[in-house]
């Protein structure tokens, strides 16, 4: 549902006053070897979702909590935990 509603979500949140530059994380196939993550902005969400998701199960996270300089994958977190 998130993929198909991405344009409406973006448009509605911006219309309600959320900054178009609000960080967004799009994550596909979470926990699989083919996991893909993309960080973008709220105003670019509709375009980014179309480019990245390829109809796969997708999680869309919006807000400052997903702002990050370096992407973190589950594998990186697990590797740090093993140290």
N, C-alpha and C positions, 0 to 999 in steps of 0.2 A: 504494500500500500504506500509506503514512503516514497518509493521511486515514482509512482504515478501521481502522487500529490505534491512532489517537490516544488513545482512552479507555484501552486496555490499556497503552500506553506511559506515560501519565500515572499511572495507578494503580500500575503496577509500580515506577516510579522513586520515587514517594512512599513506597510500602511499604518500599523499600530504604533510605530515610532522606534522600532529596533533599528540600530545603525546598519546600513547595507554592508558595512565592512566587518560585521560580526563574524567571528570564526565559525567554520563548519567542518566537521569531520564526516566523511562518507566512508563507510567500511563495508566490504563485500566478502562473502564466504569466510566469515570470522571462524577462527580455530582450524581452518584447513590449510594445507600447504600452499594453496593458490590464493590465500588471503590478500586482499588489496585494500589499501587505505589512501585516501586523498584528502588533503586539507585545502580548503578554499574559503570563500566568503559567502555570506548570505545572498548577496545580489547575483552571484555566479552559480548558486546551487542548481537551478534547473539545467543549465548547460553541463555542469560537472557531472551530475547524476546520469545524464544521457551518455556522456563520454566514457564513464567508468564502470557502470553497473552491469551492462550487457544482460539484463534480465535476471541477474543473480540475487539471492537473498541479500538485502541491504539494510544497514543501520545508519541512520542520519542523526548526528549529534550537533546541537547548535548552542553556542554560548562561549563565554570566556574560559570555561573549564577545559575546552579542547584546544585552546591556543597553546602552541608549543613550537619551539625552535627546531627540534629534531623529532621525527616520528618515532613512536615506541611501538614495537610489535610484541605480541605475546612471547615470541621466541627470545627477544632481548630481555624481557622481564624474567623469564625462566632461567636464562643464562646467568643473570645477576644473582638470582636466588641460590644457585648452585655453588657460588663462590664462597 
